[in-house]
Amino acid sequence: MTKKIRIGFLGIGLMGRPMAIRLLEAGYALTVWNRTSSKAEALRQYGARLADRPEDAVNAGDWFADVLITMLDSGPVVEDVMRQVMPYLKAGSIVIDMSSTRQSEAKALDEALLSKGIAFADAPVSGGVIGAQAGTLAIMVGARPETYAQIEEILKVLGRPTYVGAPGSGQLAKLCNQLIVGGTINIVAEALLLAQAGGADPVAVRQALRGGFAESRILEVHGQRMLDRSFMPGGQVKTQTKDMENIQSAASDAGLNLPLTSLVTDIYRNLSTRYPTADHSAALLELERLNAGIRLGTAEDHLP
């Protein structure tokens, strides 16, 4: 049964597509837009209305979105698209930005929307395409308490939302997540390559580490990808690079010096010049480049 809340959804990419499908299957009425229209076309079979322009997902004469969700590439893209749609948003509606942006960008968007009587939540996610498909995303929500109460049911269709504070706090929590992810991926790569170089079986070493204090989702998923040399995305190197740079910006705003963050950022910056669309576990390839002649396993590389 179709729910009364009408949702505009902007950004039907790797993450946006499965998220939009879950909302449609849960009974929400969706109008979707994507800059490359062919990516949105596939959602027609699930019952979505397609918009030619982003503002048409907000206001199309007979359609007024109660909630607008954005799942876009970066803060500047969010800003550009919101500049187009803001005049068409109705007072009392809610914008949920689920993209990964800078905390400062989320705060600026909140202020702009608040002046027009529109509520805002920044709700970035973690869990990748698999989590988006399964509806198990970790969703970090920055909003005013009354806004969170209004959108919690929608977000629960997509995963596990957690209220972390005022607008901008969601992006800060996501940056903390990405710092742990990016740093741990590199540590796992170093551990597996050390096992290889020292004469141990890296497959067996990974298995031996499972269940101990070194166990993590990164070791489980990305460690296996490294052993398989399967670097088809998942999360992309260019996205991780953007996140690492945003982490440094947030640290600077907070007056912090994060030396490990700087090292990991440099690794992803270098990698993004060669494999921008590879899975971020391709950090292994940058490590191997720094250690000429040492390679993890014998499988062929699978790259986009």
Contacts in CASP RR format, 6 or more apart in sequence:
PFRMAT RR
TARGET T0000
AUTHOR 0000-0000-0000
METHOD contacts of the structure
MODEL  1
MTKKIRIGFLGIGLMGRPMAIRLLEAGYALTVWNRTSSKAEALRQYGARL
ADRPEDAVNAGDWFADVLITMLDSGPVVEDVMRQVMPYLKAGSIVIDMSS
TRQSEAKALDEALLSKGIAFADAPVSGGVIGAQAGTLAIMVGARPETYAQ
IEEILKVLGRPTYVGAPGSGQLAKLCNQLIVGGTINIVAEALLLAQAGGA
DPVAVRQALRGGFAESRILEVHGQRMLDRSFMPGGQVKTQTKDMENIQSA
ASDAGLNLPLTSLVTDIYRNLSTRYPTADHSAALLELERLNAGIRLGTAE
DHLP
1 27 0 8 1.000
2 27 0 8 1.000
2 28 0 8 1.000
2 29 0 8 1.000
3 26 0 8 1.000
3 27 0 8 1.000
3 28 0 8 1.000
3 29 0 8 1.000
5 28 0 8 1.000
5 29 0 8 1.000
5 66 0 8 1.000
5 67 0 8 1.000
5 154 0 8 1.000
6 28 0 8 1.000
6 29 0 8 1.000
6 30 0 8 1.000
6 31 0 8 1.000
6 63 0 8 1.000
6 64 0 8 1.000
6 65 0 8 1.000
6 66 0 8 1.000
6 67 0 8 1.000
7 23 0 8 1.000
7 28 0 8 1.000
7 29 0 8 1.000
7 30 0 8 1.000
7 31 0 8 1.000
7 65 0 8 1.000
7 66 0 8 1.000
7 67 0 8 1.000
7 68 0 8 1.000
7 69 0 8 1.000
7 154 0 8 1.000
8 30 0 8 1.000
8 31 0 8 1.000
8 32 0 8 1.000
8 33 0 8 1.000
8 51 0 8 1.000
8 57 0 8 1.000
8 58 0 8 1.000
8 65 0 8 1.000
8 67 0 8 1.000
8 68 0 8 1.000
8 69 0 8 1.000
9 16 0 8 1.000
9 19 0 8 1.000
9 20 0 8 1.000
9 23 0 8 1.000
9 30 0 8 1.000
9 31 0 8 1.000
9 32 0 8 1.000
9 33 0 8 1.000
9 48 0 8 1.000
9 57 0 8 1.000
9 68 0 8 1.000
9 69 0 8 1.000
9 71 0 8 1.000
10 32 0 8 1.000
10 33 0 8 1.000
10 34 0 8 1.000
10 54 0 8 1.000
10 57 0 8 1.000
10 68 0 8 1.000
10 69 0 8 1.000
10 70 0 8 1.000
10 71 0 8 1.000
10 72 0 8 1.000
10 81 0 8 1.000
10 85 0 8 1.000
11 32 0 8 1.000
11 33 0 8 1.000
11 34 0 8 1.000
11 35 0 8 1.000
11 40 0 8 1.000
11 70 0 8 1.000
11 71 0 8 1.000
11 72 0 8 1.000
12 20 0 8 1.000
12 32 0 8 1.000
12 33 0 8 1.000
12 34 0 8 1.000
12 39 0 8 1.000
12 40 0 8 1.000
12 42 0 8 1.000
12 43 0 8 1.000
12 71 0 8 1.000
13 34 0 8 1.000
13 39 0 8 1.000
13 71 0 8 1.000
14 129 0 8 1.000
14 233 0 8 1.000
14 234 0 8 1.000
14 235 0 8 1.000
15 71 0 8 1.000
15 125 0 8 1.000
15 128 0 8 1.000
15 129 0 8 1.000
15 132 0 8 1.000
16 71 0 8 1.000
16 132 0 8 1.000
17 39 0 8 1.000
17 42 0 8 1.000
17 43 0 8 1.000
18 129 0 8 1.000
18 131 0 8 1.000
18 132 0 8 1.000
18 133 0 8 1.000
19 69 0 8 1.000
19 71 0 8 1.000
19 98 0 8 1.000
19 132 0 8 1.000
19 137 0 8 1.000
19 158 0 8 1.000
20 30 0 8 1.000
20 32 0 8 1.000
20 43 0 8 1.000
20 46 0 8 1.000
20 48 0 8 1.000
21 43 0 8 1.000
21 46 0 8 1.000
22 132 0 8 1.000
22 135 0 8 1.000
22 157 0 8 1.000
22 158 0 8 1.000
23 30 0 8 1.000
23 154 0 8 1.000
23 157 0 8 1.000
23 158 0 8 1.000
24 30 0 8 1.000
24 43 0 8 1.000
24 46 0 8 1.000
24 47 0 8 1.000
24 48 0 8 1.000
25 46 0 8 1.000
26 157 0 8 1.000
28 154 0 8 1.000
28 157 0 8 1.000
29 49 0 8 1.000
30 43 0 8 1.000
30 47 0 8 1.000
30 48 0 8 1.000
30 49 0 8 1.000
31 48 0 8 1.000
31 49 0 8 1.000
31 50 0 8 1.000
31 51 0 8 1.000
31 56 0 8 1.000
31 57 0 8 1.000
31 60 0 8 1.000
31 63 0 8 1.000
31 65 0 8 1.000
32 40 0 8 1.000
32 43 0 8 1.000
32 48 0 8 1.000
32 49 0 8 1.000
32 50 0 8 1.000
32 51 0 8 1.000
32 57 0 8 1.000
33 40 0 8 1.000
33 50 0 8 1.000
33 51 0 8 1.000
33 52 0 8 1.000
33 53 0 8 1.000
33 54 0 8 1.000
33 56 0 8 1.000
33 57 0 8 1.000
34 40 0 8 1.000
37 50 0 8 1.000
37 52 0 8 1.000
40 48 0 8 1.000
40 50 0 8 1.000
40 51 0 8 1.000
41 50 0 8 1.000
43 50 0 8 1.000
44 50 0 8 1.000
49 60 0 8 1.000
49 63 0 8 1.000
51 57 0 8 1.000
51 60 0 8 1.000
53 84 0 8 1.000
54 81 0 8 1.000
54 84 0 8 1.000
54 85 0 8 1.000
55 84 0 8 1.000
55 85 0 8 1.000
55 87 0 8 1.000
55 88 0 8 1.000
56 63 0 8 1.000
57 65 0 8 1.000
57 68 0 8 1.000
57 85 0 8 1.000
58 64 0 8 1.000
58 65 0 8 1.000
58 68 0 8 1.000
58 85 0 8 1.000
58 88 0 8 1.000
58 89 0 8 1.000
59 65 0 8 1.000
59 88 0 8 1.000
59 89 0 8 1.000
59 90 0 8 1.000
64 90 0 8 1.000
64 93 0 8 1.000
65 89 0 8 1.000
65 93 0 8 1.000
66 93 0 8 1.000
66 94 0 8 1.000
67 93 0 8 1.000
67 94 0 8 1.000
67 95 0 8 1.000
67 96 0 8 1.000
67 151 0 8 1.000
67 154 0 8 1.000
68 85 0 8 1.000
68 89 0 8 1.000
68 93 0 8 1.000
68 94 0 8 1.000
68 95 0 8 1.000
68 96 0 8 1.000
69 96 0 8 1.000
69 97 0 8 1.000
69 98 0 8 1.000
70 78 0 8 1.000
70 81 0 8 1.000
70 82 0 8 1.000
70 95 0 8 1.000
70 96 0 8 1.000
70 97 0 8 1.000
70 98 0 8 1.000
70 99 0 8 1.000
71 98 0 8 1.000
71 99 0 8 1.000
72 78 0 8 1.000
72 81 0 8 1.000
72 99 0 8 1.000
73 99 0 8 1.000
74 99 0 8 1.000
74 100 0 8 1.000
74 101 0 8 1.000
74 242 0 8 1.000
75 99 0 8 1.000
75 101 0 8 1.000
75 102 0 8 1.000
75 105 0 8 1.000
77 99 0 8 1.000
78 97 0 8 1.000
78 99 0 8 1.000
78 101 0 8 1.000
78 105 0 8 1.000
78 109 0 8 1.000
79 105 0 8 1.000
79 108 0 8 1.000
79 109 0 8 1.000
82 95 0 8 1.000
82 109 0 8 1.000
82 112 0 8 1.000
86 112 0 8 1.000
86 113 0 8 1.000
86 116 0 8 1.000
86 118 0 8 1.000
89 95 0 8 1.000
89 113 0 8 1.000
89 116 0 8 1.000
89 118 0 8 1.000
91 116 0 8 1.000
91 117 0 8 1.000
91 118 0 8 1.000
92 117 0 8 1.000
92 118 0 8 1.000
92 119 0 8 1.000
93 118 0 8 1.000
93 119 0 8 1.000
94 118 0 8 1.000
94 119 0 8 1.000
94 120 0 8 1.000
94 121 0 8 1.000
94 147 0 8 1.000
94 150 0 8 1.000
94 151 0 8 1.000
95 109 0 8 1.000
95 113 0 8 1.000
95 118 0 8 1.000
95 119 0 8 1.000
95 120 0 8 1.000
95 121 0 8 1.000
96 120 0 8 1.000
96 121 0 8 1.000
96 122 0 8 1.000
96 123 0 8 1.000
96 151 0 8 1.000
96 154 0 8 1.000
96 155 0 8 1.000
97 106 0 8 1.000
97 109 0 8 1.000
97 120 0 8 1.000
97 121 0 8 1.000
97 122 0 8 1.000
97 123 0 8 1.000
97 124 0 8 1.000
98 123 0 8 1.000
98 124 0 8 1.000
98 125 0 8 1.000
98 139 0 8 1.000
99 124 0 8 1.000
100 124 0 8 1.000
100 171 0 8 1.000
100 174 0 8 1.000
100 178 0 8 1.000
100 239 0 8 1.000
100 242 0 8 1.000
100 243 0 8 1.000
100 246 0 8 1.000
101 122 0 8 1.000
101 124 0 8 1.000
101 171 0 8 1.000
101 246 0 8 1.000
102 171 0 8 1.000
102 246 0 8 1.000
102 249 0 8 1.000
102 250 0 8 1.000
103 168 0 8 1.000
103 169 0 8 1.000
103 170 0 8 1.000
103 171 0 8 1.000
103 172 0 8 1.000
103 175 0 8 1.000
103 246 0 8 1.000
103 250 0 8 1.000
103 253 0 8 1.000
104 249 0 8 1.000
104 253 0 8 1.000
105 171 0 8 1.000
106 122 0 8 1.000
106 142 0 8 1.000
106 167 0 8 1.000
106 168 0 8 1.000
106 170 0 8 1.000
106 171 0 8 1.000
107 167 0 8 1.000
107 168 0 8 1.000
109 120 0 8 1.000
109 122 0 8 1.000
110 120 0 8 1.000
110 122 0 8 1.000
110 167 0 8 1.000
110 168 0 8 1.000
113 119 0 8 1.000
113 120 0 8 1.000
114 120 0 8 1.000
119 143 0 8 1.000
119 144 0 8 1.000
119 146 0 8 1.000
119 147 0 8 1.000
119 150 0 8 1.000
120 143 0 8 1.000
120 147 0 8 1.000
120 167 0 8 1.000
121 141 0 8 1.000
121 142 0 8 1.000
121 143 0 8 1.000
121 147 0 8 1.000
121 148 0 8 1.000
121 151 0 8 1.000
121 167 0 8 1.000
122 141 0 8 1.000
122 142 0 8 1.000
122 143 0 8 1.000
122 167 0 8 1.000
122 168 0 8 1.000
122 169 0 8 1.000
122 170 0 8 1.000
122 171 0 8 1.000
123 139 0 8 1.000
123 140 0 8 1.000
123 141 0 8 1.000
123 142 0 8 1.000
123 143 0 8 1.000
123 151 0 8 1.000
123 155 0 8 1.000
123 161 0 8 1.000
123 170 0 8 1.000
124 139 0 8 1.000
124 140 0 8 1.000
124 170 0 8 1.000
124 171 0 8 1.000
124 173 0 8 1.000
124 174 0 8 1.000
125 132 0 8 1.000
125 137 0 8 1.000
125 138 0 8 1.000
125 139 0 8 1.000
125 140 0 8 1.000
125 158 0 8 1.000
125 174 0 8 1.000
126 137 0 8 1.000
126 138 0 8 1.000
126 140 0 8 1.000
126 174 0 8 1.000
126 177 0 8 1.000
126 178 0 8 1.000
126 181 0 8 1.000
127 136 0 8 1.000
127 137 0 8 1.000
127 138 0 8 1.000
128 137 0 8 1.000
128 234 0 8 1.000
128 235 0 8 1.000
129 233 0 8 1.000
129 234 0 8 1.000
129 235 0 8 1.000
130 234 0 8 1.000
131 137 0 8 1.000
131 159 0 8 1.000
132 158 0 8 1.000
135 157 0 8 1.000
135 158 0 8 1.000
135 159 0 8 1.000
136 159 0 8 1.000
136 160 0 8 1.000
137 158 0 8 1.000
137 159 0 8 1.000
137 160 0 8 1.000
138 159 0 8 1.000
138 160 0 8 1.000
138 162 0 8 1.000
138 177 0 8 1.000
139 155 0 8 1.000
139 158 0 8 1.000
139 159 0 8 1.000
139 160 0 8 1.000
139 161 0 8 1.000
139 162 0 8 1.000
140 162 0 8 1.000
140 164 0 8 1.000
140 169 0 8 1.000
140 170 0 8 1.000
140 173 0 8 1.000
140 174 0 8 1.000
140 177 0 8 1.000
141 148 0 8 1.000
141 151 0 8 1.000
141 155 0 8 1.000
141 161 0 8 1.000
141 162 0 8 1.000
141 163 0 8 1.000
141 164 0 8 1.000
141 165 0 8 1.000
141 169 0 8 1.000
141 170 0 8 1.000
142 148 0 8 1.000
142 163 0 8 1.000
142 164 0 8 1.000
142 165 0 8 1.000
142 166 0 8 1.000
142 167 0 8 1.000
142 168 0 8 1.000
142 169 0 8 1.000
142 170 0 8 1.000
142 171 0 8 1.000
142 173 0 8 1.000
143 151 0 8 1.000
143 163 0 8 1.000
143 165 0 8 1.000
143 166 0 8 1.000
143 167 0 8 1.000
144 166 0 8 1.000
144 167 0 8 1.000
145 163 0 8 1.000
148 161 0 8 1.000
148 163 0 8 1.000
152 161 0 8 1.000
155 161 0 8 1.000
162 173 0 8 1.000
164 170 0 8 1.000
164 172 0 8 1.000
164 173 0 8 1.000
171 246 0 8 1.000
172 250 0 8 1.000
174 243 0 8 1.000
175 243 0 8 1.000
175 246 0 8 1.000
175 247 0 8 1.000
175 250 0 8 1.000
178 240 0 8 1.000
178 243 0 8 1.000
178 244 0 8 1.000
178 247 0 8 1.000
179 244 0 8 1.000
179 247 0 8 1.000
179 258 0 8 1.000
179 261 0 8 1.000
179 264 0 8 1.000
181 218 0 8 1.000
181 240 0 8 1.000
181 280 0 8 1.000
182 240 0 8 1.000
182 244 0 8 1.000
182 264 0 8 1.000
182 268 0 8 1.000
182 280 0 8 1.000
182 283 0 8 1.000
183 260 0 8 1.000
183 264 0 8 1.000
184 216 0 8 1.000
184 218 0 8 1.000
184 219 0 8 1.000
185 218 0 8 1.000
185 222 0 8 1.000
185 280 0 8 1.000
185 281 0 8 1.000
185 283 0 8 1.000
186 264 0 8 1.000
186 267 0 8 1.000
186 283 0 8 1.000
186 287 0 8 1.000
188 216 0 8 1.000
188 218 0 8 1.000
188 219 0 8 1.000
188 222 0 8 1.000
188 223 0 8 1.000
188 226 0 8 1.000
189 226 0 8 1.000
189 281 0 8 1.000
189 283 0 8 1.000
189 284 0 8 1.000
189 287 0 8 1.000
190 287 0 8 1.000
191 205 0 8 1.000
191 209 0 8 1.000
191 214 0 8 1.000
192 202 0 8 1.000
192 205 0 8 1.000
192 206 0 8 1.000
192 223 0 8 1.000
192 226 0 8 1.000
192 227 0 8 1.000
192 284 0 8 1.000
192 296 0 8 1.000
193 202 0 8 1.000
193 284 0 8 1.000
193 287 0 8 1.000
193 288 0 8 1.000
193 291 0 8 1.000
193 294 0 8 1.000
193 296 0 8 1.000
195 201 0 8 1.000
195 202 0 8 1.000
195 205 0 8 1.000
196 202 0 8 1.000
196 294 0 8 1.000
196 295 0 8 1.000
196 296 0 8 1.000
196 297 0 8 1.000
197 291 0 8 1.000
197 294 0 8 1.000
202 227 0 8 1.000
202 296 0 8 1.000
202 297 0 8 1.000
203 227 0 8 1.000
206 219 0 8 1.000
206 223 0 8 1.000
206 224 0 8 1.000
206 227 0 8 1.000
209 215 0 8 1.000
209 219 0 8 1.000
210 219 0 8 1.000
210 220 0 8 1.000
222 279 0 8 1.000
222 280 0 8 1.000
222 281 0 8 1.000
223 281 0 8 1.000
225 231 0 8 1.000
225 279 0 8 1.000
225 281 0 8 1.000
226 281 0 8 1.000
226 284 0 8 1.000
226 296 0 8 1.000
227 296 0 8 1.000
227 297 0 8 1.000
227 299 0 8 1.000
228 299 0 8 1.000
228 302 0 8 1.000
229 284 0 8 1.000
229 296 0 8 1.000
229 297 0 8 1.000
229 299 0 8 1.000
229 300 0 8 1.000
229 301 0 8 1.000
229 302 0 8 1.000
230 279 0 8 1.000
230 302 0 8 1.000
231 275 0 8 1.000
231 278 0 8 1.000
231 279 0 8 1.000
231 281 0 8 1.000
231 282 0 8 1.000
231 285 0 8 1.000
231 301 0 8 1.000
231 302 0 8 1.000
231 303 0 8 1.000
231 304 0 8 1.000
232 278 0 8 1.000
232 279 0 8 1.000
232 302 0 8 1.000
232 303 0 8 1.000
232 304 0 8 1.000
233 277 0 8 1.000
233 278 0 8 1.000
233 279 0 8 1.000
233 304 0 8 1.000
234 279 0 8 1.000
234 280 0 8 1.000
235 279 0 8 1.000
235 280 0 8 1.000
236 276 0 8 1.000
236 277 0 8 1.000
236 278 0 8 1.000
236 279 0 8 1.000
236 280 0 8 1.000
237 268 0 8 1.000
237 271 0 8 1.000
237 272 0 8 1.000
237 275 0 8 1.000
237 276 0 8 1.000
237 277 0 8 1.000
237 278 0 8 1.000
237 279 0 8 1.000
237 280 0 8 1.000
237 282 0 8 1.000
237 283 0 8 1.000
238 272 0 8 1.000
238 276 0 8 1.000
238 277 0 8 1.000
239 280 0 8 1.000
240 268 0 8 1.000
240 280 0 8 1.000
241 265 0 8 1.000
241 268 0 8 1.000
241 269 0 8 1.000
241 271 0 8 1.000
241 272 0 8 1.000
241 276 0 8 1.000
244 261 0 8 1.000
244 264 0 8 1.000
244 265 0 8 1.000
244 268 0 8 1.000
244 269 0 8 1.000
245 265 0 8 1.000
247 258 0 8 1.000
247 261 0 8 1.000
247 265 0 8 1.000
248 258 0 8 1.000
248 261 0 8 1.000
248 262 0 8 1.000
248 265 0 8 1.000
251 257 0 8 1.000
251 258 0 8 1.000
251 261 0 8 1.000
267 283 0 8 1.000
267 286 0 8 1.000
267 287 0 8 1.000
268 280 0 8 1.000
268 283 0 8 1.000
268 286 0 8 1.000
270 286 0 8 1.000
271 278 0 8 1.000
271 282 0 8 1.000
271 283 0 8 1.000
271 285 0 8 1.000
271 286 0 8 1.000
274 285 0 8 1.000
275 282 0 8 1.000
275 285 0 8 1.000
275 303 0 8 1.000
275 304 0 8 1.000
277 304 0 8 1.000
278 285 0 8 1.000
278 303 0 8 1.000
278 304 0 8 1.000
282 303 0 8 1.000
284 296 0 8 1.000
285 301 0 8 1.000
288 294 0 8 1.000
288 295 0 8 1.000
288 296 0 8 1.000
END
